[in-house]
Amino acid sequence: MLHIKYKNKKLKNLLLTLILILVFTLSESLAAKTKKQKVKKKVKEISYNLTFSLNDNLVIFKGKHIRVLLSSGQILSGKLKDVGRNLIHLEKLSDGRSYYDALIRIEDISAFDTQFRGFR
């Protein structure tokens, strides 16, 4: 432990306060940097695989928010709850119907998209 004798108690208290502020600032900066690195790492793990089928690509995004373009032209967006052999379960639809879920035939899906950048 650091022992410094000061005749002026105010100066000693000021020095200790400055040291505590410095330590706190450095620890917060380090924590923010570590969190930022974790977010970047998470984004790199998620990607489309062009060698997979549509069904296999959908499985990768299970639990994530996606938008599905149907062959009818309708777009549904929500959290991908589950992927079966012929159907997907989209929950918490984002178009103002958060209490609704959708069961969609995979053969009716023309495309799907999701957010890659800015993931948090």
N, C-alpha and C positions, 0 to 999 in steps of 0.2 A: 504494500500500500504506500502511496505517496504521502510523505509527511513534510509539510513546509510550515515553518513558523512565520507568522505574520503578526506584526504588532497591531495593524489595522484590521479589525474584524470585518468591516465592510468590504475591504479589498479581497479578503479571503473568500467571502461569500459570493462576490461578483465573479471571481475566478472559477469557483466551483460551478456556478450557474452557467458560465460560458462553456465549460468543459462538458456539462450535461447536455446543453443544446447542441454542441458539435457531435457528440456521440449519438444522440437521437436523430439528427439530420442524416448522418452517415448510414445509420441502420435503416432508416426509411428509404433512402436512396437505393441501398443494396436490395431491400425487399422488393421495391418497384421494378428494379432491373431483372431480378429473378422471376417475378411474375410475368414480365414481358417476354422473357425467353421461353417460359412454359407455354404461353399463348401461341407464339410462333411455332413451337414444336408441334402443338396440337393441330394447327392448320396443315402442316406438311404431311401428317398421317392420313388426311382425308383427300381423296382424289378419285376421278373417274378412271375406270380401267377399260380401255377400248377392246381388249381381248375377251372381256366378260359379256354375258348376255345382259339385256335390260334388267331382268330379274335379279341376277347376281350383283349388278351395280346398285340396285335399290337396297339390297341387303346391307351394303356398306353404309348406307345412310340411315339405317334403322335408329330411331330415337332423335333424329335431327329434323329441323324444319325444312320442308321442300315445297316446291310448286310443281304441280302435275298438269301438263297440257294434254287434254283428251282429244281423240280423233274428231270429236264433234266441234272442237274449237274452244270448249269451255276450259277455264283454268281453275283448279282447286289448289288451295295452299293450306298446309297445316303440318303437324308433327307426324312423321311416319312411325306408327306404332308397331306394325308387324308386316311381314312379307311372306306370303304363301306361294304355292306353286302357280296358282292362277289369279290370285287376288292380293291386293294390298289394303291395309287398314290405315286410313289417314284420320288422325284425331285432332280435336281442338282447331277446327277450321278457322282461318284467319279473316274471312270476309264478313265479320260481324256475327258469325254463327259459332262462337267459341264453345257452345254447349253441344254442338253437333259433331258427329263423326261421319266418315264416308268409307264405304267398301267399294273398291274399284277393281274392275277386271283388268289385268295386265295387258291383255290384247287390245284394250281400248286406249292405252296410253301411247301417245305419239312421242312425247319427250318429258323430261323432268329437269328441274334446275334447283340449285341450292347456293347459298352464300359461302364463298371460300375466303375472301379477303375481309379483314375487319372482324373476324370471328372472335368472340369473347366468351 
